[in-house]
Amino acid sequence: MALNANKNLKLYYSIKEVAKMFDVSESLLRYWETEFPLLSPKTTSSNIRQYTEADLKIIRNIHNLVKVRGFKIAAARKIIAKNPAKVDKSSVIINTLIEVRDELKDIRKQLDKL
């Protein structure tokens, strides 16, 4: 059986890693855990949080609504509760658009150097 090179081999992420991924503070992630019941990472016996890919998906949706689109916490909570599939889809689209924008900015910088 061949090894799938595209598969993410990491099962759990620390709170520090997740905070760095989304450019937010660790305390903000802990706060979001209290405000969004869907977000509940696994904790070890010594209370160390371990985030899974499913947790990252929820955080990505929350980050998109609160930090990118500017919704209040209560509004984001209602939107996620009402239609989580739609929120996830729009989050993926927005993240893709941000990546494309950043790539275009890099290309523009390179062209300006010519």
For each residue, the residues with C-beta under 8 A, 3 or more apart:
1:
2:
3:
4: 7
5:
6:
7: 4
8: 53
9:
10: 13
11: 52
12: 42 50 51 52
13: 10 17 18 21 50 51 52 56
14: 17 18 48 49 50 51
15: 18 19 26 29 30 41 49 51
16: 19 20 26
17: 13 14 20 21 51
18: 13 14 15 21 22 29 51 55 56 59
19: 15 16 22 23 24 25 26 28 29
20: 16 17 23
21: 13 17 18 56
22: 18 19 59 60 63 67
23: 19 20
24: 19 28 29 63 67
25: 19 28 29
26: 15 16 19 29 30
27: 30 31
28: 19 24 25 31 32
29: 15 18 19 24 25 26 32 33 59
30: 15 26 27 33 34
31: 27 28 34 35
32: 28 29 35 36 39 59 62
33: 29 30 36 39 40 41
34: 30 31
35: 31 32 73 77
36: 32 33 39 58 62 76 77 80
37: 40
38: 58 80 84
39: 32 33 36 55 58 59 62
40: 33 37 55
41: 15 33 49 50 51 52 55
42: 12 49 50 51 52
43: 47 48 49 50
44: 47 48 50
45:
46:
47: 43 44
48: 14 43 44
49: 14 15 41 42 43
50: 12 13 14 41 42 43 44
51: 12 13 14 15 17 18 41 42 55 56 59
52: 11 12 13 41 42 55 56
53: 8 56 57
54: 57 58
55: 18 39 40 41 51 52 58 59
56: 13 18 21 51 52 53 59 60
57: 53 54 60 61 88
58: 36 38 39 54 55 61 62
59: 18 22 29 32 39 51 55 56 62 63
60: 22 56 57 63 64 91 95
61: 57 58 64 65 80 84 87 88 91
62: 32 36 39 58 59 65 66 76 80
63: 22 24 59 60 66 67 68
64: 60 61 67 68 69 87 90 91 94 95
65: 61 62 68 69 71 75 76 79 80 87 91
66: 62 63 69 70 71 72 73 76
67: 22 24 63 64 70
68: 63 64 65 94 98
69: 64 65 66 94
70: 66 67
71: 65 66 75 76 79
72: 66 75 76
73: 35 66 76 77
74: 77 78
75: 65 71 72 78 79
76: 36 62 65 66 71 72 73 79 80
77: 35 36 73 74 80 81
78: 74 75 81 82
79: 65 71 75 76 82 83 87
80: 36 38 61 62 65 76 77 84 87
81: 77 78 84
82: 78 79
83: 79 86 87
84: 38 61 80 81 87 88
85: 88 89
86: 83 89 90
87: 61 64 65 79 80 83 84 90 91
88: 57 61 84 85 91 92
89: 85 86 92 93
90: 64 86 87 93 94
91: 60 61 64 65 87 88 94 95
92: 88 89 95 96
93: 89 90 96 97
94: 64 68 69 90 91 97 98
95: 60 64 91 92 98 99
96: 92 93 99 100
97: 93 94 100 101
98: 68 94 95 101 102
99: 95 96 102 103
100: 96 97 103 104
101: 97 98 104 105
102: 98 99 105 106
103: 99 100 106 107
104: 100 101 107 108
105: 101 102 108 109
106: 102 103 109 110
107: 103 104 110 111
108: 104 105 111 112
109: 105 106 112 113
110: 106 107 113 114
111: 107 108 114
112: 108 109
113: 109 110
114: 110 111
